[in-house]
């Protein structure tokens, strides 16, 4: 068993002890959510929207023109059309209100495209197959991507033998849709075939260019990369754009988005660096000062991830570092490169998840308590359910990567009005016997152990809270302590 020491924090969130401060925080969050929430149909044109998702950013120099992505005023991310939660088919009176689970996917539930065996059982336990007969809300928060949320949910539903709705699901590039109105012409990198272009266009991006389009226009861009016949046919003809001038330099990239892992690092790295060193994003130009390139957004920052291989494989965070390192090497350290990363461990991504979880739970409340029709908008449902809809006191976040899952959940726990309890599993990136820099609240073997740990902890809290004292009165609020680490 690991000799990790957990963060010095009581098992019961002390914030729960102050109902007034919690209520104030909740009311403030509700007000901001209502201000920023999902629009009523037909209201979009009437409302002003200023997307400014907080990101992990790095820049080799201060750039006043860079989007204000870090210093957002609100602790809650701006609105995102997450997609209307799919309402459960049946009323579930046994769904618990006071806690919930959130899961990373790769290395926790899925590995190498196959479900981790205990994951299927864990989902059954959450869906009522437990000794208490309760059902527990849950969502999925993955840094992965490369497909639409709906397609990924279909895959996950099949793998886990449950129905997963887009209303329960966030992937690495989901928050990128908030920038669709900010940039017109963008370069989208990563993924298989045309899928990421299709996802970007579904997010509302209006002019999406891929590396294949650039290679089709000028094969010398990456001398060792040859487009397959299908890639050549699917890539768009940049030379036929606009006035048909036949010049790539007429194309101006306003931002680069790495949606999913690159399938060809060499050519993608070359093309990203070309754009980063261009004059204002204009293709096939070169800046004299290397400080005019557009921003580069990565959907996450994980250096490694868990696959079917026995050792973790390189991920998008490694490509980001490669871009930054080679940019510095090829500019002699003189230029300015602006890179930003979404995904875990950014707190904004967890706030996004909290909003998703709230909408998901509000939909359930609406069905159970108000009998509102499934066509009611999430905003209307949330308003109708204002009295009953409160955040779960505890969200158990289960992940396999300390640097993203644990760090993010702990950071969210430090700022959220409720408790975010990090659980690290040993079926993915983290390996037993190593010492992660970011300490989880608990370490367990598998996701099934994580679910059981959370359920036991909640039942222990409930039992202590309900235990009568000798004079028949209920006791004062009890601070429950659980072992920070679980023996495996
Ligand atoms: Mg993972």
Boltz pocket constraint, residues with backbone or C-beta under 6 A from the ligand:
constraints:
  - pocket:
      binder: B
      contacts: [[A, 104], [A, 105], [A, 106], [A, 107], [A, 108], [A, 306], [A, 399], [A, 400], [A, 401], [A, 428]]
      max_distance: 6.0
